[in-house]
Amino acid sequence: MRKLYITLTALLCALCAGNQQITAQVLPNAYFNIDWQLGIPLSNDFADKTSGWGMNFEGGYFLTDAITIGGFLNYQTSFRKFPRETLQLSDGSALTTSQKHALFHLPFGVAARYNWLTDSIFQPYAGLKLGASYAQISSYYYIYKQYEDTWGFHLQPEIGVSIFPRPDMRFGFHAAFYYSYSTNQGDLLTYSLNGINNFGFRFGISF
C-alpha cells in the first residue's frame, strides 16, 4: 500500500506539471480529476469502519458546454476488528481466534455529468457512474489470511463542484459527495457479504 501511494504521488506531480499544456493543446475539451476518498460503509457488518484509504481517478470529454461523458476508476479499503471468539465452521470444526477484516473495493466504468456555470469559478455538477465492481473480502488472523474475490455491478450517483480560481486557466480543486452500491456477494468463514453500500466524500484536483 505504501508503494502504491508513492507511485500515485509521483504520477500526481507529473500530471500537475503538464496538465495545462495537455488540456489546452491536446485535449481542449477534456477534464480530469484525481481525488483522495473517504468512505463510510452502510449496512455492512463485514467491514464497517469509516476509512480514508481510498482514491478516485476520472476523466471525460465535454460533449456540450453542460454534458460530459468519460470513464472512472476508484478504490476503497474498509476494516473491522473482531475480539477473540470461537467460530463454528460449516464442516463441523471450530476456530478460536481474533480477526481483522478488510474489504478492498475497486469499481470502474463509465461516468456522465451535467454541469452548471461552466464559465465561473465555482462549477457545480450532478453525476452518475455505472460499471463493474471487483471486491476482495479478507480475514487476517495470527499469520494467516483467508480471502475471496467477487465481482458485481456498480452504481454511483454524486454531486460535486470544480473550483477554478482563474476560470481562464483550467486548473483547480474538486470536491464531491457520493453514494455507491455494488452487487458483490461472498462468504468467508461464518461471515457473509451481500452488496456493498458506501457514502463518502472526495477532495482533490481538477484540470
C-alpha positions in Angstrom: 0.0 0.0 0.0 2.9 2.4 0.8 4.5 1.7 -2.6 1.1 2.3 -4.3 0.7 5.7 -2.6 4.3 6.7 -3.5 3.6 5.8 -7.2 0.3 7.7 -7.2 2.0 10.7 -5.7 4.7 10.7 -8.3 2.0 10.4 -11.0 0.1 13.3 -9.5 3.2 15.5 -9.6 3.8 14.7 -13.2 0.2 15.4 -14.1 0.2 18.7 -12.3 3.4 19.8 -14.1 2.0 19.1 -17.5 -1.8 19.4 -17.2 -2.1 22.9 -18.7 -0.3 22.0 -21.9 -2.2 18.7 -22.2 -5.7 20.2 -21.7 -5.0 23.4 -23.7 -3.3 21.8 -26.7 -4.0 18.1 -26.9 -7.4 17.7 -25.2 -9.0 21.2 -25.1 -12.5 19.9 -24.2 -11.4 17.3 -21.7 -11.3 17.3 -17.9 -9.5 15.1 -15.3 -9.9 14.6 -11.5 -7.6 13.0 -9.0 -9.1 12.7 -5.5 -8.5 11.4 -2.1 -11.6 9.5 -1.0 -13.2 9.0 2.4 -15.7 6.1 2.6 -18.4 5.4 5.2 -19.8 1.8 4.9 -23.6 1.5 5.3 -25.3 -1.8 6.4 -22.0 -3.7 6.1 -21.2 -5.9 9.0 -18.2 -7.5 7.4 -16.1 -4.3 7.4 -17.9 -1.3 8.9 -15.3 1.3 9.9 -15.0 4.7 8.1 -11.8 4.7 6.1 -9.7 7.3 4.3 -7.8 4.6 2.4 -9.3 5.4 -1.0 -8.7 7.4 -4.2 -10.7 8.3 -7.3 -9.5 8.8 -10.9 -11.8 10.2 -13.5 -11.6 11.8 -16.9 -14.1 12.8 -19.5 -15.0 14.9 -22.5 -17.4 17.9 -22.9 -20.0 16.8 -25.5 -21.6 20.2 -24.9 -21.0 23.1 -22.5 -23.1 21.2 -19.9 -22.8 17.5 -20.6 -19.7 15.3 -20.2 -19.0 11.6 -20.7 -15.9 9.7 -19.7 -14.5 6.9 -17.5 -13.6 6.4 -13.9 -11.7 4.1 -11.5 -11.7 4.4 -7.7 -10.8 2.2 -4.8 -11.6 2.0 -1.1 -10.4 -0.3 1.7 -12.6 -0.7 4.8 -11.7 -2.5 8.0 -13.2 -4.1 11.1 -11.6 -5.7 14.2 -13.1 -8.7 16.0 -12.1 -9.7 19.5 -11.1 -13.3 20.3 -14.1 -15.6 19.7 -14.9 -19.2 18.7 -16.4 -19.7 15.2 -18.3 -22.8 14.5 -17.4 -23.6 10.9 -19.7 -25.4 8.4 -17.6 -28.6 8.2 -18.1 -29.3 12.0 -14.8 -27.8 13.1 -14.3 -24.7 15.2 -11.8 -21.9 15.1 -10.9 -19.7 18.1 -9.1 -16.5 17.1 -9.2 -12.7 17.0 -9.5 -11.3 13.5 -9.2 -8.2 11.3 -11.5 -8.0 8.3 -10.6 -6.0 5.2 -12.8 -5.1 2.3 -11.0 -3.9 -0.8 -13.4 -2.4 -3.3 -12.4 -1.3 -6.9 -15.2 -0.2 -9.2 -14.6 1.1 -12.7 -16.7 2.1 -15.7 -18.5 5.0 -17.4 -19.1 8.4 -15.8 -21.5 11.1 -17.0 -22.2 14.6 -15.7 -24.4 17.6 -16.1 -22.5 20.8 -15.3 -23.7 24.3 -14.4 -21.9 27.7 -14.5 -19.1 26.4 -16.6 -17.6 29.9 -17.1 -17.5 30.7 -13.4 -15.0 30.0 -10.6 -17.5 27.5 -8.9 -18.8 24.9 -11.4 -21.3 22.5 -9.7 -22.5 19.3 -11.3 -24.6 16.2 -10.8 -23.1 12.9 -12.0 -23.7 9.2 -12.4 -21.2 6.4 -12.6 -22.0 2.9 -13.9 -19.8 -0.1 -14.3 -18.2 -3.3 -12.9 -17.1 -3.8 -9.3 -14.3 -6.0 -8.1 -14.0 -6.7 -4.4 -11.8 -8.8 -2.2 -13.0 -9.8 1.3 -10.3 -10.9 3.7 -9.8 -12.1 7.2 -6.4 -11.8 8.9 -5.8 -14.0 12.0 -2.4 -14.9 13.5 -0.1 -15.1 10.5 -2.8 -16.3 8.1 -5.0 -14.6 5.6 -8.2 -16.1 4.1 -9.9 -14.3 1.3 -12.5 -14.5 -1.5 -12.7 -12.5 -4.8 -16.1 -11.3 -6.0 -17.5 -9.4 -9.0 -20.7 -7.3 -9.3 -22.4 -4.4 -10.9 -21.7 -0.8 -9.7 -24.0 2.3 -9.4 -22.7 5.6 -8.1 -24.6 8.9 -8.1 -22.8 12.0 -6.9 -22.9 15.8 -6.6 -19.9 18.0 -6.6 -18.1 21.1 -7.6 -15.0 22.0 -9.5 -13.3 25.2 -8.3 -11.1 27.2 -10.7 -9.6 30.3 -9.0 -8.8 31.6 -12.5 -11.5 30.5 -15.0 -9.2 31.2 -17.9 -6.8 28.6 -16.6 -8.4 25.2 -16.1 -6.6 24.0 -13.0 -8.2 24.0 -9.6 -9.9 21.8 -7.0 -12.6 19.3 -6.9 -15.0 18.2 -4.1 -17.9 15.8 -4.2 -20.3 13.8 -2.1 -21.3 10.3 -3.4 -23.3 7.2 -2.7 -22.3 3.9 -4.2 -23.9 0.5 -4.4 -22.4 -2.7 -5.7 -24.0 -6.1 -6.1 -20.9 -8.1 -4.9 -21.7 -11.1 -2.7 -19.4 -13.6 -0.9 -18.9 -15.8 2.1 -15.9 -16.1 4.3 -15.7 -18.2 7.5 -19.0 -17.6 9.2 -19.5 -14.1 7.6 -21.3 -13.0 4.5 -21.2 -10.0 2.2 -24.4 -9.1 0.5 -23.9 -6.0 -1.5 -21.5 -3.0 -0.8 -23.1 0.3 0.3 -21.0 3.3 0.8 -21.5 7.0 1.4 -18.4 9.2 1.1 -16.6 12.4 0.3 -13.9 13.2 -2.3 -11.4 16.1 -2.4 -8.6 16.6 -4.9 -7.5 18.5 -8.0 -9.3 19.1 -11.3 -7.9 20.1 -14.6 
